[in-house]
Amino acid sequence: MTEQLQSKRIEGLDFARALAMFGMLIVNFKIIMGATGRGPDWLIWFTGLFEGRASATFVTLAGIGVALMTRKARNGGDLSTIKENRLKLSKRSAFLSILGLLLYVADWTGDILHYYGIYMLIASFLIVASTKLMIFLSSFFLITSQVLQVKMNYLKGWHPDQPFMEYLDFWTIEGFIRNLLFNGYHPVFPWICFFLLGMILGRLNLSEKAIRNKMLIISIFSLITIEVLSQVLMRLSLTMLDVNSAEFLFQTGPIPPNLLYILSNSASATIVIVVSIYIVEKFARQWLIQSLIQTGQLTLTHYVSHVFIGVGILALLNRLENQTLAFSLVFTLLFFVASILFSVLWSKKFNRGPIEWVMRKMTN
């Protein structure tokens, strides 16, 4: 029974990866089409739900994956196994960083993979670190990030006419480091907190319903509390600050990723992951659930394909500017369905996606 639950738990993580990827597709295609804000209020609200949250869930799941992969080294304490795992993570870090920078060269400036590679490199040194140490490090990264956001110019490096669309000095040493650590789309300060959260969650026995129930209750309570607190603080601060300053400090959107954003999105990521595990346990035999699980196992391939194939199709259709949210969402749904079908067909013959296979071949 325990082995069965363990299997379902892992499949639940794959299911959550598919959901996170779908959310990322909604956000990325909306931005690349210039569709932000171009639709009815309910659609603006709906597509806005995924901004920052889908990526945060994706990174949290990556942390869980690392915790599961290194469980033997952590529990056994064998030095050679620890070194082997550390080397493997370092190689994967290099692979993802290079792949992400290649996407950046191909004009995909919203890449997350080269940040992801750095998170993994940091994680390679924390395989056997205590949970208390990782909580301390998360707090350090989060507090330091908040101080930097207040003390430094968060817009530095971004095009003054196209903020958060074009980074002017990305390919300089100073600009690259600034973007990577401070004010890029997913900077290490504080996005590494999501990865560390995942590593902590991956140490829990998620096959135990009591643990999952506790995680779910705490996360729902935290999410509601933080979102209410965010609104209250923004309104109260308007007596001393302008609207932009109040939102900069107290909103829960991804730009900038302030303290409340990290806490709120950590809670929502945990909710998505726990609910996904429950869904897979209950409906594992359903074709749609199995198809989404297989899709989640190929997320790296799908992420790269949405840059080259998805954006390529939009370019051929001349749909990269001034599109509506409705068109953006329909295109996203069609692309996601195509991704599901590809995953199902590919999984009939192969255990891993094409890019996942290349990564393992080069790093194992």
Secondary structure as GFF3:
##gff-version 3
##sequence-region A 1 364
A	DSSP	alpha_helix	2	32	.	.	.	ID=ss1
A	DSSP	alpha_helix	41	48	.	.	.	ID=ss2
A	DSSP	alpha_helix	53	69	.	.	.	ID=ss3
A	DSSP	alpha_helix	71	76	.	.	.	ID=ss4
A	DSSP	alpha_helix	79	105	.	.	.	ID=ss5
A	DSSP	alpha_helix	113	124	.	.	.	ID=ss6
A	DSSP	alpha_helix	131	151	.	.	.	ID=ss7
A	DSSP	beta_strand	158	159	.	.	.	ID=ss8
A	DSSP	beta_strand	162	167	.	.	.	ID=ss9
A	DSSP	alpha_helix	173	178	.	.	.	ID=ss10
A	DSSP	pi_helix	179	183	.	.	.	ID=ss11
A	DSSP	alpha_helix	188	201	.	.	.	ID=ss12
A	DSSP	alpha_helix	209	237	.	.	.	ID=ss13
A	DSSP	alpha_helix	243	250	.	.	.	ID=ss14
A	DSSP	alpha_helix	259	283	.	.	.	ID=ss15
A	DSSP	alpha_helix	287	296	.	.	.	ID=ss16
A	DSSP	alpha_helix	299	305	.	.	.	ID=ss17
A	DSSP	pi_helix	306	310	.	.	.	ID=ss18
A	DSSP	alpha_helix	311	316	.	.	.	ID=ss19
A	DSSP	alpha_helix	325	347	.	.	.	ID=ss20
A	DSSP	alpha_helix	354	363	.	.	.	ID=ss21
###
